[in-house]
Amino acid sequence: MELDIVELSRLQFAMTAMYHFLFVPLTLGLSVIVAIMETVYVMTNRPIWRQMTKFWGTLFGINFVLGVATGITMEFQFGMNWSYYSHYVGDVFGAPLAIEGLMAFFMEATFVGLFFFGWDKLSKVAHLVVTWLVAIASNFSALWILIGNGWMQNPVGAEFNPMTMRMEMTSFFEVMFNEVAQAKFVHTVSAGYVVAAFFVLGVSSWYLLKGRHIELARRSIAIAASFGLAGALSVVVLGDESGYSVTHSQKMKLAAIEAMWETEPAPASFTAFGIPDTEARETKYAIHIPYVMGLIGTRSFDKEIPGIKELVEQAEQRIRSGLIAYDALMEIRADVHNIAPEVRARFEEHSADLGFAFLLKRYVEDPRQATEEQIQTAANDTVPQVGPLFWAFRIMVGLGMLFIVTMAFFFWKASVSGMQFPRWSLWLAVLLIPTPWIAAEMGWFVAEYGRQPWTVDGVLPTALSVSQLSIGQVALTLAGFTLFYSVLFVVEMGLMIKYIRKGPYLDTAETEEWFEQRGRIAAQPAE
Amino acid sequence: MIIHEFIDFETLRVIWWALLGVLLIGFAMTDGFDMGVGALLPFVAKTDLERRVVINTVGPVWEGNQVWFILGGGSIFAAWPPLYAVSFSGFYLAMFVILAALILRPVGFKFRSKREDVRWRTTWDWCLFIGGAVPALIFGVAVGNVLQGVPFRLTEILMPIYEGSFFGLLNPFALLCGLTSFAMLVMHGGAWLTLKTEGIVQSRARVFGSFAAVAVIVLYAVAGIWLTYGVAAFSFAGPVVTDGPSNPLMSEVVHGGSWIAAYSERPWIIIAPILGFVGAIGALLGMRVGKEGLTLIASKLSILGMISSVGLTMFPFILPSTADPNSSLTVWDASSSHLTLFVMLVVTLIFLPLILAYTSWVYKVLWGKVTEKDVIEQSETVY
């Protein structure tokens, strides 16, 4: 793969977006966990819960700030690196992004300051309200971003306007209630809850292993296990919902994830293992589980799921239809004031396939001049790289199952078995801390890489979306971001570890006094 | 959907042009003092304790303030997609520098006081300085370039092609505008610090703030004269359709004449530059006589006047092109569709008042000076 401007821009987007998503899921989940802890404090008035709120709140803050910092890049890089994309779909895609700022991020960022600085300035209940507003706003923020992303996967509620050469919104409600967006939203926030639950569980387990901050750790595990179990169940069940909605909106992505080269008679089997070979278009050493894929994908026994080869043939037809639309479009644009009704009708009949004609732009300046061979190549381009998708998806799903089992175990131990955790399970919890992040990043990889060669599925090819920058410019910023982000990551991890080692350090005297009054073991003081 | 046609396209475009101004001004008024405080940090505060006082004057509010910037980006994307596409890809490396500087800032605030080490803290102090000073300068440089026109063209399929270079942005007029915006935000940061601090830090902030206010008055006047005599304006050559499709290539634009012609066409807009000067003079006087609340208000009015003077002078141009004047983006041909502008207006009318309400509430809760005593007593929780 040679690194042209398209590949470099993609690499930069992948790097900055995946880095951003190291911090976002923890913010999503930890904000809710902290709010739950503070709710218990306000309801029971026990200082230990306030101490927990402040302790996890401190870690939340260190993480939050990097989410904010890396989010700045996300808001602007569409314009910087993807200027044709921005022009072409800004009328639709810009709206959820702006609404995210107006409705969610403003609220989150304004109140997060009061969360940290308002303890002495607000009443207990007012502070709790502030904390919940931060948690709710961060989840709303995810909603609007996923409405934006959902539209890239399933561009509903918009049509192409030949006068302005771009997609324009026809129904805001369709964009907002896009089924792909809604399924992705619940799936993504649940993933955030799992990330945060494993973080709290792992850190608390480490305290138990070290015999420190026992009271804080046990209570935190109880919260993390119940919250995490709910999150893990929801992420898998709603992930399935996501899969169902992909079946009818993004058939190629589904076929690639499943390495399904041929259309199988319904209900299709699920390939549990195999080594996909994109060149030969076959999957070696495949182990199939009958019926499962058909059931997940169509929720029926009789509907077929099309395979890759059939979808390539469909793509070829759509390219040909797109060429008719492209030709009509050029006629329209040649004289916008006198458009023959016949031309307009021809354009409208084929305009849904216009994006497929743009696939040819990689090979020929005027798609109408494309050779048969180029059309065939462009049709083949609609198949994303099967191997990475096949594996990323299976890693994600496998980890998801592991999360359910782990959380169920801790939930059972915390609720039924009186908080007695075997040491091996505590070590396991520490070791598992990074795994939900891996699953989350795999999920985004499948969503975005699986949509290739499109930025907006079936509408705008990635190759056409980029800004006309020089290789040097993008290489420079890519190197700059990589270096800069790496330094920040090291600094952030250093601080996280420092504050985890330090343990709870706020309100220690009050908490200890309260435990003594209750005649129980005192909470461990900070080192 | 018919409902959006209750407001005609032309009116919506003007409203969104005004809202673009509101967002930029909101950003400059709130995040502006954060940037000014950052730029002043190493100079008004010498000891660690003084620096913590200065940082904590903006500590609880910078996150919310910064959202004006994010929201500005999002709203340009939603309401003026061609502007978003052309400007950020055209000013590519300058944008990278701004983003890097603005990323340093949140991290600097949050991380600086989390370790005792002197070198750690000094490093972050200078990061905060960069995070304040560099964007303050570059935003002005960008405005200077917009006034002169930017070398870009739109192709047949409306793909933006930028023909200039990074160093081309750093021309003398643009640098003058950069210094003006830098002085404006330092003045604003000084005004904020005189309100929120006391003692030696306050008196240093007063000195720097006063110098900045004088610099604003001088630089803004020089920039105004230069703009009148030395910068060629843009205007429509043919008939203008104000409610047509957003396609810049459908109108004809010429490059020549003076922007100052706008003041004979719409004499009332003179109020904007007057406000710019009067506000800065008010801030200067306020700092001299020690009326801190009035100083901050005067400084805000100055910002309001200066930023709106740019928009009102250029109207209806938003981003003119020197390489191909016909590609210039204007209020009449660079907006989103009728429906999107309407939907976004409804959303804004619901949420902008809410934002203003809760932001005011937060400022009210945090009202009062930040003292060295506060920082010592709450050393573990504040920045």
Interface residues (C-beta under 8 A of the other chain):
Chain A: G61 I62 V65 L66 V68 A69 T70 G71 I72 T73 E75 F76 F78 G79 M80 N81 S83 Y84 S86 H87 G90 D91 V92 F93 G94 A95 L97 A98 I99 E100 G101 L102 M103 F105 F106 M107 A109 T110 F111 V112 G113 L114 F116 F117 G118 W119 D120 K121 L122 N161 M163 T164 M165 R166 E168 M169 T170 S171 F172 R333 V336 S467 Q468 L469 Q473 L476 T477 G480 F484 L488 V491 L495 K498 Y499 Y505 L506
Chain B: M1 G59 P60 V61 W62 E63 G64 Q66 V67 F69 I70 L71 G73 G74 S75 I76 F77 A78 A79 P81 P82 Y84 A85 V86 S87 F88 S89 Y92 L93 M95 F96 L99 A100 L102 I103 R105 P106 V107 F109 K110 F111 K114 R115 E156 I157 L158 M159 P160 I161 Y162 P245 S246 N247 M250 S336 S337 L339 T340 V343 M344 V347 T348 F351 L352 I355 Y358 T359 V362 V365 L366 Q378 E380 T381 V382
